[in-house]
Amino acid sequence: MLLLQSNRGRKRKGARIKAQMENRKRAIQRKLEEKNKPPKKWVPPNLRIEKSNIGVTSRRYNEDLLLDLPPDDVYHCEGFKQIAYSLAEAIKFHQETHHPTMYNEPNAVVDAFVELNLRTKKKTKFLSAFTGMLMMPHEFDFKQSRRLVVICKKPEDQEKALNLGASIVGSNDVIKQLKSKNLTSIDFDHILCHSDMLIELAEVRGILKEHFPNKLKGNYGTDIEALMKKFTNSIEYKCVRDDFEPDFGTISVPFGRLNCKEEHLLENLVAVLQKIEGHQPKDAPGEFITRVLIKSKPSSEEFRIRHWDLLENYEDPYAVESENDSNEEMNELRQ
């Protein structure tokens, strides 16, 4: 019996060899192109843009991208430059909207929303997110819930701490709980320590890490009552670094209520801005605080203020612009 194999559709041997040679030529060409490609520019990880962030608009305020203020009294604010008010004017605007006939919140909390330039001396390095605490020059009715662990030897100090609102109080027994990890950072916000217990507490320094007491935080000392009052009455703030722009950060800090005295609000705000400015690294380029907005819930309105009038070594951007414009006009006239 004779079996015949069909070769229908099969290329001839010469055509197959020719196709193989073409494929080799193309492979050699691709290798040459890859070899002659310019080297990829290395970009630091903190400056790399993820594909998911492409198309995300900047949250930073940039007057160069905005229109000058129109001559009209009433206009849609979006797309135009913001007017910079004094603090007194911003507070007055909020008092009007919070009047009993409108929001009916005449003693609402006033917040300062502060925008920051997080650049450092190195172009590819930026200031990390930070936190801080501040005792206001003029206290106002505002409480932030904090779970405090107090470590001290004397029974009278332990009693004072409990009476002032400490969550956990003790001495070596608390240190043992920290060492065995029965007590962790999930269970508290801050640790306050009497100076005579610092040596014993040093055994768990590696476990506590950033929670370990230090002079900068001011969470250790000889007066437990003063420490408790400081950490229960002070205002805590946190810098949030932008995910898309690592050199841009924001902080929101309450500094008073709408029914507080105007001078008290001003002194509190100056204290807040000075405290925040202290976080700027030495030799960092540019001004640290770039914009300050005054907000007050439940209103969604926000008013930009002239923060450069409240801080030293800050220039009025509009005065600099007008000076440059006048210099240009003088040069044109001379020509």
Wavefront OBJ file of the C-alpha trace (Angstrom):
o trace
v 0.000 0.000 0.000
v 1.464 3.400 -0.990
v 0.887 6.440 1.276
v 1.310 9.909 -0.205
v 1.928 13.029 2.051
v 0.366 16.247 0.852
v 2.724 19.273 0.609
v -0.082 21.606 -0.281
v 0.544 25.183 1.048
v 4.176 24.512 1.997
v 6.787 26.985 0.732
v 9.591 25.834 -1.424
v 12.994 25.267 0.165
v 14.492 28.370 -1.461
v 11.702 30.621 -0.179
v 12.118 29.266 3.361
v 15.849 29.967 3.364
v 15.210 33.492 2.063
v 12.672 34.168 4.858
v 15.122 32.917 7.506
v 17.816 35.271 6.171
v 15.377 38.211 6.303
v 14.512 37.395 9.922
v 18.220 37.298 10.840
v 18.792 40.673 9.147
v 15.930 42.223 11.104
v 17.249 40.765 14.390
v 20.736 42.188 13.700
v 19.163 45.573 12.840
v 17.202 45.614 16.139
v 20.367 44.831 18.119
v 22.229 47.688 16.409
v 19.382 50.108 17.146
v 19.332 49.083 20.836
v 23.112 49.479 21.010
v 23.052 52.983 19.458
v 20.175 54.235 21.639
v 21.162 57.113 23.962
v 21.476 55.961 27.596
v 18.374 56.429 29.757
v 18.598 59.392 32.090
v 18.523 58.243 35.716
v 15.714 59.830 37.720
v 15.704 59.657 41.535
v 12.847 57.501 42.907
v 11.262 60.480 44.671
v 10.984 62.327 41.340
v 9.642 59.459 39.249
v 6.096 59.861 38.009
v 3.891 56.806 38.090
v 1.657 56.129 35.090
v -1.388 56.375 37.361
v -0.421 59.997 38.180
v -0.097 61.172 34.582
v -2.677 63.883 33.965
v -3.008 64.804 37.658
v -3.079 68.585 38.035
v -0.905 70.393 40.571
v -2.503 71.409 43.878
v 0.106 74.132 44.345
v -1.064 77.738 43.966
v 0.672 79.330 40.969
v -0.244 82.894 40.051
v 1.611 82.643 36.732
v -1.162 80.332 35.488
v -4.022 82.597 36.651
v -5.679 85.683 35.188
v -5.395 89.155 36.715
v -8.341 90.306 38.789
v -11.191 91.706 36.670
v -12.515 95.269 37.177
v -16.005 93.936 38.016
v -17.338 93.796 41.570
v -18.894 90.351 41.067
v -17.176 87.546 39.137
v -16.580 83.794 39.236
v -13.329 83.379 41.224
v -12.088 80.235 39.468
v -9.192 80.959 37.108
v -8.357 84.361 38.633
v -5.640 85.332 41.105
v -6.624 85.366 44.771
v -6.923 88.588 46.733
v -4.660 88.608 49.791
v -6.510 90.007 52.824
v -5.457 90.911 56.334
v -6.370 88.425 59.082
v -8.965 90.865 60.459
v -10.720 91.024 57.068
v -10.718 87.221 56.682
v -12.196 86.773 60.184
v -14.883 89.392 59.449
v -15.932 87.532 56.278
v -16.310 84.285 58.218
v -18.215 86.026 61.006
v -20.740 87.236 58.422
v -21.434 83.749 57.053
v -21.486 82.176 60.541
v -24.013 84.706 61.822
v -27.100 83.235 63.595
v -29.188 84.137 60.529
v -26.982 81.951 58.277
v -24.843 79.051 59.575
v -25.607 79.954 63.198
v -22.053 79.068 64.319
v -20.759 82.363 65.795
v -18.068 80.593 67.872
v -16.846 78.171 65.171
v -13.195 77.054 65.146
v -10.847 79.000 62.834
v -8.181 77.006 60.970
v -5.008 78.127 59.238
v -4.281 76.059 56.130
v -0.555 76.530 55.454
v 1.147 75.542 52.184
v 4.883 74.764 52.309
v 7.903 74.592 50.047
v 9.679 71.373 51.125
v 12.832 71.833 49.017
v 16.226 71.448 50.657
v 19.756 72.411 49.660
v 19.973 69.241 47.517
v 17.800 69.343 44.392
v 16.703 65.704 44.682
v 16.088 65.676 48.436
v 12.956 67.012 50.114
v 11.872 67.560 53.689
v 10.005 64.571 55.108
v 6.557 64.878 56.674
v 6.800 66.139 60.264
v 4.630 66.704 63.321
v 4.763 69.171 66.186
v 2.938 70.558 69.208
v 2.286 74.140 70.205
v 0.996 75.882 73.309
v -1.039 78.863 72.113
v -0.317 82.270 73.685
v -4.090 82.539 74.240
v -5.912 79.286 74.981
v -9.347 78.650 73.482
v -11.954 75.934 73.854
v -10.504 73.126 71.743
v -9.545 69.639 72.863
v -7.655 67.019 70.889
v -8.084 63.498 72.252
v -4.702 62.007 73.220
v -3.820 58.731 74.901
v -0.915 59.453 77.245
v 1.364 56.935 78.985
v 3.130 58.426 82.012
v 6.201 56.765 83.572
v 7.219 58.043 87.018
v 8.278 56.599 90.404
v 6.549 58.752 93.023
v 2.956 57.773 93.936
v 1.962 61.460 94.201
v 3.153 62.079 90.588
v 1.237 59.010 89.412
v -1.901 60.277 91.117
v -1.531 63.727 89.506
v -1.128 62.142 86.069
v -4.273 60.020 86.520
v -6.289 63.022 87.719
v -5.177 65.030 84.674
v -6.327 62.372 82.217
v -3.430 59.958 81.613
v -4.486 56.623 80.089
v -1.728 54.475 81.651
v 0.474 55.375 84.640
v 3.291 53.379 86.234
v 7.045 52.880 86.478
v 8.989 49.630 85.941
v 5.762 47.677 85.402
v 4.965 49.811 82.328
v 8.512 49.332 80.999
v 8.081 45.543 81.369
v 4.850 45.733 79.353
v 6.670 47.682 76.629
v 9.524 45.179 76.630
v 7.162 42.197 76.318
v 5.150 44.106 73.657
v 1.935 43.755 75.626
v 1.878 47.542 75.352
v 2.640 48.902 71.854
v 2.416 52.197 69.955
v -1.107 51.197 68.860
v -2.232 51.684 72.474
v -0.955 55.259 73.001
v -0.151 58.553 71.245
v 2.635 59.893 73.497
v 4.901 58.709 76.315
v 5.722 61.155 79.102
v 8.578 60.288 81.422
v 9.997 61.691 84.656
v 13.714 62.409 84.368
v 14.580 59.879 87.093
v 13.127 57.033 84.934
v 14.992 57.789 81.680
v 17.816 55.301 82.371
v 15.354 52.446 82.962
v 13.293 53.476 79.922
v 16.430 53.410 77.734
v 16.178 49.588 77.754
v 13.248 49.822 75.327
v 14.607 52.660 73.161
v 14.776 50.329 70.154
v 11.154 49.296 70.629
v 9.806 52.820 71.147
v 11.806 54.373 68.271
v 10.281 57.825 67.518
v 8.129 57.617 70.682
v 11.187 57.642 72.951
v 11.271 60.899 74.983
v 13.682 63.592 73.817
v 14.398 67.258 74.432
v 12.974 68.416 71.072
v 9.556 66.905 71.822
v 9.739 68.059 75.435
v 8.090 64.887 76.744
v 10.312 64.346 79.769
v 11.102 66.449 82.812
v 10.844 66.725 86.586
v 7.363 68.318 86.730
v 4.767 65.698 85.741
v 1.876 68.133 86.230
v 3.422 70.644 83.795
v 4.092 67.876 81.259
v 0.490 66.674 81.470
v -0.916 70.182 81.026
v 1.360 70.756 78.051
v 0.315 67.546 76.268
v -3.396 67.856 77.081
v -3.797 71.565 76.247
v -1.376 72.029 73.346
v -2.373 71.926 69.678
v -0.868 69.156 67.569
v -0.162 69.651 63.851
v 1.062 67.414 61.050
v 2.672 68.172 57.696
v 1.159 66.131 54.860
v 3.493 65.754 51.877
v 1.893 65.634 48.444
v 2.105 62.213 46.743
v 2.540 63.730 43.285
v 4.762 66.724 44.142
v 7.283 65.732 46.849
v 8.414 69.356 47.304
v 4.910 70.487 48.301
v 3.292 70.010 51.707
v 0.335 71.326 53.711
v -0.598 71.772 57.376
v -3.999 72.551 58.887
v -3.916 74.079 62.394
v -6.789 75.443 64.528
v -5.734 78.689 66.220
v -8.890 80.147 67.749
v -12.626 80.698 67.489
v -14.604 83.376 65.644
v -15.734 84.978 68.917
v -12.149 85.339 70.250
v -10.575 88.782 70.482
v -8.968 89.948 67.249
v -5.562 90.544 68.857
v -5.642 87.067 70.452
v -6.304 85.432 67.089
v -3.474 87.411 65.524
v -0.970 86.461 68.256
v -1.988 82.791 68.035
v -1.602 82.750 64.256
v 1.833 84.392 64.426
v 2.891 81.759 66.989
v 1.663 78.990 64.646
v 3.513 80.363 61.612
v 6.737 80.920 63.565
v 6.584 77.382 64.966
v 6.044 75.897 61.493
v 8.803 78.021 59.987
v 11.222 76.529 62.524
v 10.998 73.189 60.648
v 12.676 74.591 57.527
v 16.168 73.121 57.023
v 19.149 75.458 57.046
v 20.291 76.750 53.643
v 17.018 75.619 52.042
v 16.177 77.707 48.944
v 13.179 80.040 48.880
v 10.591 80.905 51.489
v 9.222 77.977 53.493
v 5.610 79.174 53.815
v 4.160 79.917 50.374
v 0.469 80.554 51.135
v -1.858 80.769 54.150
v -5.629 80.304 53.888
v -8.099 81.013 56.690
v -10.946 78.496 56.901
v -13.856 77.921 59.261
v -16.280 75.007 59.035
v -19.056 74.443 58.093
v -18.368 77.080 55.437
v -16.340 75.969 52.409
v -15.001 79.497 51.882
v -11.281 80.124 52.265
v -9.515 83.482 52.339
v -5.878 84.023 51.525
v -4.048 86.354 53.916
v -0.866 88.421 53.653
v 1.323 86.091 55.715
v 4.452 88.011 54.675
v 3.276 90.867 56.921
v 3.339 88.527 59.944
v 6.804 86.976 59.459
v 10.335 88.302 59.284
v 12.462 87.900 56.134
v 9.396 87.447 53.909
v 8.957 89.749 50.908
v 5.691 91.169 49.656
v 5.388 89.485 46.209
v 3.187 92.283 44.862
v 5.623 94.991 45.961
v 8.449 93.142 44.164
v 6.299 92.789 41.014
v 5.353 96.495 40.963
v 9.000 97.460 41.484
v 10.055 95.267 38.549
v 7.289 96.738 36.372
v 8.350 100.302 37.188
v 11.986 99.439 36.392
v 10.934 98.043 33.014
v 8.928 101.192 32.262
v 11.913 103.386 33.152
v 14.174 101.349 30.853
v 11.668 101.681 28.004
v 11.506 105.471 28.485
v 15.300 105.748 28.453
v 15.451 103.880 25.170
l 1 2 3 4 5 6 7 8 9 10 11 12 13 14 15 16 17 18 19 20 21 22 23 24 25 26 27 28 29 30 31 32 33 34 35 36 37 38 39 40 41 42 43 44 45 46 47 48 49 50 51 52 53 54 55 56 57 58 59 60 61 62 63 64 65 66 67 68 69 70 71 72 73 74 75 76 77 78 79 80 81 82 83 84 85 86 87 88 89 90 91 92 93 94 95 96 97 98 99 100 101 102 103 104 105 106 107 108 109 110 111 112 113 114 115 116 117 118 119 120 121 122 123 124 125 126 127 128 129 130 131 132 133 134 135 136 137 138 139 140 141 142 143 144 145 146 147 148 149 150 151 152 153 154 155 156 157 158 159 160 161 162 163 164 165 166 167 168 169 170 171 172 173 174 175 176 177 178 179 180 181 182 183 184 185 186 187 188 189 190 191 192 193 194 195 196 197 198 199 200 201 202 203 204 205 206 207 208 209 210 211 212 213 214 215 216 217 218 219 220 221 222 223 224 225 226 227 228 229 230 231 232 233 234 235 236 237 238 239 240 241 242 243 244 245 246 247 248 249 250 251 252 253 254 255 256 257 258 259 260 261 262 263 264 265 266 267 268 269 270 271 272 273 274 275 276 277 278 279 280 281 282 283 284 285 286 287 288 289 290 291 292 293 294 295 296 297 298 299 300 301 302 303 304 305 306 307 308 309 310 311 312 313 314 315 316 317 318 319 320 321 322 323 324 325 326 327 328 329 330 331 332 333 334 335
